[in-house]
Amino acid sequence: MDAISARQQLRDDNSRYAGTGGVSAGNANLGFRPAFRDRVTARVYLSCFADGRAAPFHLVDGLPPEVVEDRDATGHVTRIKASLESGFVRMGQFFTRAEACALVGAAH
């Protein structure tokens, strides 16, 4: 698969799920943490800042080298593996944005 623009993917995901439990602002109060899952390896990566601190929303600068395809001159991630999907971790389980959206909707 081709690498994709990290910013564009997150922008698209946030637009698609705006105002729902599929974004951090809509589910953090229920214990969801932003994360990414590699659909090929099934590895899950919690979202974090480049320095390793937990991020309250989806950030790609803290992703490990094995899922980063390119960085700009300042070290910011510009492309990620196409197999990476954004979602959330809650109680040790990964949820896609759609699954988180459905769970949050059911909780209200």
N, C-alpha and C positions, 0 to 999 in steps of 0.2 A: 504494500500500500504506500501511497505517497504521503510524505509528511504534510501536515497542515499548519496553517497559521494559528498559533496559540491564541493570540488576541481575538481573531475572527471567530474561532470556535467558542470561546467563552462569551463573546458578545452575542452570538447566535443563541447559545443556550440560555443566557440571561434574558434575552428578549422573549424567547419561546415560553419561559416559565415565570415571567415577571408577575408579581402580585400573588404568587402561589407558594406552596410548600416546596417547590422545586428550586428555590433560591435560598441562600443562607439567611436572609432577613426574615423569611417566612417559616423557618424551621429550627433555628438555633435554640429557641426557648424550649424545644422538645428534646434537646440533647443531640441533634444532628451536627456532625463536624464535616466541613467540606473536604472532599478527597477526590482522587482519581483512581481509576482501575484500568489496567492494561487488559483488553479483551483477549489477547493472545496468551499471555502468561498467567492471567488472573491475579497478578500482584496488585495490591492496593497501596496507595501512597497518600497519606494525610497531607492536606494543603498546608504549606508553611512558607515563611519568608526565606530569602536566600540564606540568612544566618541560622536557620533551623527553628526559629520560634514559630509556634502554631499560629496560623493565619485564620481570621474569623470569616474569610470568604475564599473563593478559589483564586489561587495565585500559582503561576507556573515557574517562577524563578527559583523555588525551593525543590523542584523535581530533580531526581537523580540523573546522572549522565546517560543511563541506559534508555531513557525515554525522551531525551532531548535531542532533537535533530540539528538545531542551530541556535546560536546566540549572537547578539549584536556586539559591536565593539566595546560596549560598556558591561557586557556579561549578562544582559537580560535575555531570557529565553524568547526566541522569535518563532521557532517551529518545534512541534512535538510530534511524536509518533502518531500516525493516523489511528492506531488501535487504542489510543488512550481516550477514555470517556470520563467526563466529570460527573460526580455524584456526591454521596454523603456516607459517613460511617456513623452508625448508632448502635451502641451495645455490642461492638465488635463485628457488626454485619454491614456489608456494603449495600447501599441502595442507589439505584439510578435516580436521576432527577424525577422521572415519571413515577417511580415507586414512592419516593419521598413525598411528592405532590399528592399522590393518592392517600398515603398514610396520614398526612397532615389534614387533608380534607375530611377524612373519616373521624379524626380526633375532634373536630369542631362541630 
